[in-house]
Each structure stands twice: as structure tokens, then as C-alpha cells.
Amino acid sequence: MSPEIFTFFEINAFVLLGSTITMAVFGFIYLRPHKAVFTLMLLVPAIAALAYTLMSLGVGFIQAGDGLVNTVRYADWIITTPIILFILSYVSIPDTKKSSKIFSYYWWLMS
């Protein structure tokens, strides 16, 4: 793979690590009643940061035919997609005002 791709992976890893730290600092201040769900929210960018770190080190690429398959990215999606779906189903409960606060905070940080 080209060096530009590995630089891209490194930049993404640092950005995701920074967003995880930012979410942790501000989230535990504002979202104390929902620590368990918020911890699951923190797992998503943390796992993605780990995946991009591994990809920047060249781990998880398998030769398939003429190209490379990135197995770390697929592992990241397999782990984080159910977490994201759980969080979306949790915040879709209409009778809790605080779950919508968690949802809006999460999307604000991700945008």
C-alpha cells in the first residue's frame, strides 16, 4: 500500500482518539445518570481508533486475488454496528427526556 494511505490511517486514529477523550471528559460531566449507555457510546470511537492504529501499522491486510482485503475494518464494523444499533434503540424510547439528550450530544460530537 502507498504511504499516503498509511498517513490517512494515522490521522484518523489520532482524530478518533481525540474525540474519544473529548466525549469521555464532557460526557461523564453532563450524562451521569446514563453512565452505562454512555460507556457503550465511548466504545465506538475507541474501537475505531484502535482499528485505524492497527491499519496504520499494516496489520490485518490479506492478499485476495489482485488486491488487499482489510480485515481490521470488517472486525471494527462487526463489533461497533450492534453497539450503535443498541444506542439508537435506547434513545428512541419516547418517554425519557434524558435519552434524547444523550442522542443529541452523541451526534453533536460526531459531526
C-alpha positions in Angstrom: 0.0 0.0 0.0 1.1 3.6 -0.6 2.5 5.7 2.2 -0.4 8.2 1.7 -2.9 5.5 2.8 -1.0 4.8 6.0 -0.8 8.5 6.7 -4.5 8.7 6.3 -5.0 5.8 8.8 -2.7 7.6 11.3 -4.6 10.9 11.0 -7.9 9.1 11.5 -6.5 7.2 14.5 -5.5 10.5 16.2 -8.8 12.2 15.4 -10.8 9.3 16.8 -8.6 9.1 19.9 -9.1 12.8 20.5 -12.9 12.5 20.0 -13.0 9.6 22.4 -11.1 11.6 25.1 -13.4 14.7 24.4 -16.5 12.6 24.7 -15.2 11.0 27.9 -14.4 14.3 29.6 -17.6 16.1 28.7 -19.9 13.2 28.6 -19.3 12.0 32.2 -19.9 15.5 33.4 -23.3 16.0 31.6 -24.6 12.5 31.3 -24.1 11.0 34.8 -27.5 9.2 35.0 -26.7 7.2 31.9 -23.1 6.0 32.5 -23.7 2.5 31.2 -25.0 3.6 27.9 -22.5 6.4 27.6 -19.7 3.9 28.2 -21.0 1.9 25.2 -21.0 5.2 23.2 -17.4 5.6 24.1 -16.5 2.2 22.8 -17.5 3.1 19.2 -14.8 5.7 18.6 -12.3 3.9 20.8 -12.6 0.7 18.8 -12.4 2.7 15.6 -9.2 4.4 16.9 -7.7 1.0 17.7 -8.7 -0.3 14.2 -7.1 2.7 12.4 -4.0 2.4 14.6 -3.7 -1.3 13.6 -4.3 -0.4 9.9 -1.6 2.3 10.0 0.8 -0.3 11.3 -0.1 -2.6 8.4 -1.9 -5.2 10.5 -4.9 -7.1 9.1 -4.4 -6.9 5.3 -4.9 -10.2 3.4 -3.9 -10.7 -0.2 -7.0 -11.7 -2.2 -6.6 -12.1 -5.9 -5.1 -8.8 -7.2 -6.0 -6.7 -4.2 -5.8 -6.4 -0.4 -8.7 -7.1 1.9 -8.7 -5.1 5.1 -9.9 -7.5 7.8 -9.5 -5.0 10.7 -12.1 -2.7 9.2 -14.6 -5.5 8.9 -13.9 -6.6 12.5 -14.4 -3.0 13.6 -17.8 -2.9 11.8 -18.8 -6.3 13.3 -18.2 -5.0 16.8 -19.4 -1.4 16.6 -22.5 -1.8 14.5 -24.5 -3.7 17.2 -23.4 -1.1 19.7 -24.6 1.7 17.5 -27.9 0.0 16.9 -28.4 -0.6 20.6 -27.7 3.1 21.3 -30.2 4.1 18.7 -32.8 1.8 20.1 -32.1 3.1 23.6 -32.5 6.8 22.7 -35.6 6.1 20.6 -37.6 5.4 23.8 -40.1 8.3 23.7 -40.9 8.7 27.4 -37.4 9.6 28.6 -36.1 13.2 28.1 -32.5 12.3 29.0 -32.1 9.6 26.4 -32.8 12.3 23.7 -30.1 14.4 25.5 -27.6 11.6 25.1 -28.6 11.2 21.4 -28.2 14.9 20.6 -24.9 15.0 22.5 -23.5 12.0 20.7 -24.4 13.3 17.2 -23.1 16.8 18.1 -19.7 15.2 18.9 -19.6 13.0 15.8 -20.4 15.9 13.4 
